[in-house]
Amino acid sequence: MSRPTLDQLYRSEYGKLLAGLIRRCGNFDQAEDALQAAFEAALRQWPSEGWPDTPAAWLSRTAQHKLIDQQRRMITQREKSDALEYHLQQQLTADLDEHEEPQDSLRLIFTCCHPALPQASQVALTLHTLGGLKTDEIARALLLPLPTLAQRLVRAKGKIRDAGIAFQLPTDEQLAERLQSVLAVLYLIFNEGYSASFGARIIRNDLCQEAIRLAGLLVRLLPAEAEARGLLALMLLHDSRRTTRIDEQGDLVLLEDQDRGQWNQQQIELGCHHTSRAFQQARPGAYTLQAGIAALHAQAPSSAQTEWRRIAALYSLLYQQQPTPIIALNRAVAIAMADGLEQGLALLKHIYLPNYHLLPATRADLLRRLGRYAEAAEQYRAALALVNNQQEQRFLSRRLHEMETTA
């Protein structure tokens, strides 16, 4: 089988295999070294000897043998009998791997997103261990220098080791709080892919797809957690519009101007299904409410037929749970579209986001719709002074030019 297929296997199986190895040896570095050696062995042997019937099981067994070899090198001659006993134990417990695998994956998710780690480290470690992304891939995706990203991973694993962070599931009492940390990391990964903060591209598909895959894994492992399902739904619904957000010239296309016939209907159906399930499972949390908003946008036949009053109502519920300025901004837009542009503008006066370009950009858009072009131009200039993404810069510059030539 070709190397690209082995790359796909690496991406899909790496996290599960690594989780099982960490459970065995309790050490991130040893487990990663053993798994990397197993993939290298596959790269050498499979092209000439043929692929095994169960590639993941072959990799697991080979990595276990590599771990045993590591143990043998680390102990004295007098202790070699212990290594042989360890080897026998691994053979005896190999059949249990299938039953341990879901638990191992959950343990790894909660370890990578442990609150003792900085959130930036949680993101990098999650992409590396669960996502199977190589260090240089993560550095490119997050637009970080390779040495910075590598050091971040080293420090995160060192913190886990030195602080004695256990490779285990949180207790029932801890689960709700710890799960929120996991969901926040996955959504941060998705958002950085969906709306890149810096650089020439506003969308980085690799991060979006990895976040969706990990959210799907979490839903399979914790099917009773409504907010995990709500987050998966939210990602799917946003991602369904991905190909229409940028035109052929590489420029940003607003939601109202996108070709809805090109939206991914399969993702919309799946996202709406998970949204409905999440609302039925429990009182809706923040991710489920946002999924409900995204579902209303996705199901609207046209921009003019969007159910803005229902969207505004959901934003009001969301604001009750999380009274943040950004949610207030989105709520103001929904109210503007439902009850009048002037009402939305009045609400924007009470929102303080000094370094967030979308606040003046939103003011500019409402003023443009009202025909107040000179005021709109002033707000577009303010937004341009704050934005870092080049595609958004081009969009705002075009709008500014339109206002200046119209006023």
ABEGO torsion letter per residue (X at the ends): XBAAAAAAAAAAAAAAAAAAAAAAAGBAAAAAAAAAAAAAAAAAAAAAAEBBABAAAAAAAAAAAAAAAAAAAABBAAAAAAAAAAAAAAAAAAAAAAAAAAAAAAAAAAAAABAABBAAAAAAAAAAAAAGBBAAAAAAAAGBBAAAAAAAAAAAAAAAAAAGBBBBBBBAAAAAAAAAAAAAAAAAAAAAAABBABEABABBAAAAAAAAAAAAAAAAABAABAAAAAAAAAAAAAAAAAAAABBAAGBBBBAAABBAAABBAAAAAAAAAAAAAAAAABBBBAAAAAAAAAAAAAABABAAABBAAAAAAAAAAAAAABBBAAAAAAAAAAAAAAAEAAAAAAAAAABBBAABAAAAAAAAAAAAAAGBAAAAAAAAAAAAAABABAAAAAAAAAAAAAAAAAX
